Amino acid sequence: MSSDLAHRRYLLRTFAFMAGYVAINGGAIAGAFDDIRGPGAWALGLAVAAPVAGQIWATLELMRDSDEFVRALTAKRFILASGLAMAIFSAWGFLESYAHAPHVAGWAIYPLFWAAFGVVSPFVRTSR
């Protein structure tokens, strides 16, 4: 598959998953789910997590459908961003435990990961 087609599919999948993510969170911010309790609240939590899993799948599909160079470059960036996000989130968790830092919700790891991906990407320009 051509790299251009792989990137177009990635963008389309990203748009689709993030549209669902924004719609659910937008509804929550607007108060559409304020009265949900019990199993409905659990279902809402899983529903908003589904596009996150979908976005990760879209990234893996981009890697699968790309040439060796793009695959290796994306994998290297993905791994570095994952490690950086986990290190930062773990450090903050220890600061919460020992220094009484304010709590950060677990879902914050996802935007932190993509922020880390954006930070490391310009510096990772080779597949080695």
C-alpha positions in Angstrom: 0.0 0.0 0.0 1.3 3.5 -0.8 2.4 5.7 2.1 -0.1 8.4 0.9 -3.0 6.0 1.1 -1.9 4.7 4.5 -1.8 8.2 5.8 -5.2 9.1 4.3 -6.7 6.1 6.0 -5.0 7.0 9.3 -6.4 10.5 9.1 -9.9 9.3 8.3 -9.8 6.7 11.2 -8.4 9.3 13.5 -11.2 11.8 12.6 -13.9 9.1 13.1 -12.6 8.0 16.5 -11.9 11.5 17.8 -15.4 12.7 16.6 -16.9 10.0 18.9 -14.5 11.0 21.7 -15.4 14.7 21.4 -19.1 14.0 21.1 -19.3 11.9 24.3 -17.1 14.2 26.3 -18.9 17.3 24.9 -22.2 15.7 26.0 -20.7 15.1 29.4 -19.4 18.7 29.7 -22.8 19.9 28.7 -24.5 17.9 31.4 -26.2 15.3 29.2 -25.0 12.4 31.5 -25.3 14.1 34.9 -28.1 11.8 36.0 -26.4 8.5 35.0 -25.7 6.2 37.9 -24.7 2.5 38.4 -24.3 0.4 35.3 -25.0 3.3 33.0 -22.1 5.3 34.4 -19.9 2.2 33.9 -21.1 2.0 30.3 -20.4 5.7 29.7 -16.9 5.3 31.0 -16.3 2.4 28.7 -18.0 4.2 25.8 -15.6 7.2 26.0 -12.6 4.8 26.3 -13.6 2.9 23.1 -12.4 5.7 20.8 -9.1 5.8 22.7 -8.6 2.1 21.9 -9.7 2.8 18.3 -7.1 5.6 17.9 -4.4 3.2 19.1 -5.6 0.6 16.6 -5.6 3.3 13.9 -1.9 4.0 14.7 -1.0 0.4 14.6 -2.8 0.0 11.2 -0.8 3.0 9.9 2.4 1.2 11.0 1.2 -2.0 9.3 0.3 -0.4 6.1 3.4 1.8 5.8 6.8 1.0 4.4 9.6 -0.2 6.6 11.0 3.3 7.3 7.7 4.9 8.3 6.9 1.8 10.4 10.2 1.9 12.2 10.1 5.6 12.7 6.5 5.5 14.0 7.3 2.6 16.3 10.3 4.3 17.8 8.3 7.5 18.4 5.4 5.5 19.9 7.7 3.6 22.2 9.6 6.7 23.4 6.4 8.7 23.9 4.9 5.8 25.9 7.9 5.6 28.1 8.0 9.3 28.6 4.3 9.5 29.4 4.5 6.5 31.9 7.6 8.1 33.6 5.8 11.4 34.0 2.6 9.9 35.1 4.3 7.6 37.6 6.4 10.5 39.0 3.2 12.5 39.5 1.6 9.6 41.2 4.5 9.4 43.6 4.2 13.2 44.2 0.5 12.6 45.0 1.4 9.9 47.5 4.4 11.6 49.2 4.1 15.3 48.6 0.3 15.6 48.5 0.3 17.0 45.0 -3.2 17.5 43.5 -4.8 14.3 42.0 -4.7 13.8 38.3 -7.3 11.5 36.8 -6.0 8.3 35.1 -7.5 9.3 31.7 -4.9 12.1 31.6 -2.3 9.5 30.5 -3.9 9.6 27.0 -3.4 13.3 26.2 -0.1 13.1 28.0 1.0 10.3 25.6 0.1 12.3 22.5 1.8 15.4 23.9 4.9 13.3 24.5 4.6 11.9 20.9 4.5 15.5 19.6 7.5 16.4 21.7 9.7 13.4 20.7 8.7 13.2 17.0 10.8 16.1 15.7 13.9 14.6 17.4 13.3 11.0 16.1 14.2 11.3 12.4 15.9 8.0 11.8 14.7 4.5 12.1 17.9 3.4 13.9 
